[in-house]
Amino acid sequence: MFVLSLVECAAARQAVPPVGSKGGPSSNAANRAPGPEYRIQEGDHLEVKFFYSPELNEQVIVRPDGRISLQLIPEIVAANLTLAMLAEQLTKRYAAELNQPHVTVIVREFGMQRVFVDGEVGSPGMVPIPGPMTALQAISQAGGMKDTARSTEVIVIRRGAGDAPVVLRVDLKKARDGRNLAQDITLAPLDIVYVPRSRIANVNLFVDQYIRKVLPFDWVVGYRSGF
């Protein structure tokens, strides 16, 4: 089952002001709230540092199964955790081995930092996101919108609770002309940004058909399991 949500319904998750907020549009990009906290992905290069036991410091790569292997403890699932969540789990695991297991985790290199841009854009396809990137920035990297694009109804698809796709419908025309910069949301790894040509009457039906029939199979697999 798909979850259809306007930006106002996802404001807490997105950490952006709701659509139509009475507070009015942001005056500049600096007022835009930060995006969701980064979650570790397969292929990320992590540095695990022990404050009181530096001899255990090491760098590891998150395997395709989402796990990492460290000294003294069994392998642990790292994918889809925030850095703070992984550090907390490691601290608990090492409590039986160390007197002061104070652990810090740092991402040294991102592995699966990309989004997929499709629809009425110049060059549909994968777009790397080496750092924070908004929907408009990703579209620009994909060749920009065509003259036939419906910029008032751009769709962003990402994983929600229980791996169900969550649909965010944003009005990038308002973001481009400065009326509501909050519409230009910050993307998460493996988001799908779709720029339609005409109005999409039934978004849930469109997303179902799009994911199952239009996207390349390898991207469908990555979308469903790569968060």
Stockholm file with secondary structure:
# STOCKHOLM 1.0

chainA/1-227         MFVLSLVECAAARQAVPPVGSKGGPSSNAANRAPGPEYRIQEGDHLEVKFFYSPELNEQVIVRPDGRISLQLIPEIVAANLTLAMLAEQLTKRYAAELNQPHVTVIVREFGMQRVFVDGEVGSPGMVPIPGPMTALQAISQAGGMKDTARSTEVIVIRRGAGDAPVVLRVDLKKARDGRNLAQDITLAPLDIVYVPRSRIANVNLFVDQYIRKVLPFDWVVGYRSGF
#=GR chainA/1-227 SS CCEEEEGGGGHHHHTSCCTTCTTCCCSSGGGSCCCCCCBCCTTCEEEEEESSCGGGCEEEECCTTSEECCSSSCCEECTTCBHHHHHHHHHHHHTTTCSSCCEEEEEEECSSCEEEEEESBSSCEEEECSSCCBHHHHHHHTTCBCTTCCGGGEEEEEECGGGCEEEEEECHHHHHTTSCGGGSCBCCTTCEEEECSSCCSCHHHHHHHIIIIISCHHHHHHHHHCC
#=GC SS_cons         CCEEEEGGGGHHHHTSCCTTCTTCCCSSGGGSCCCCCCBCCTTCEEEEEESSCGGGCEEEECCTTSEECCSSSCCEECTTCBHHHHHHHHHHHHTTTCSSCCEEEEEEECSSCEEEEEESBSSCEEEECSSCCBHHHHHHHTTCBCTTCCGGGEEEEEECGGGCEEEEEECHHHHHTTSCGGGSCBCCTTCEEEECSSCCSCHHHHHHHIIIIISCHHHHHHHHHCC
//
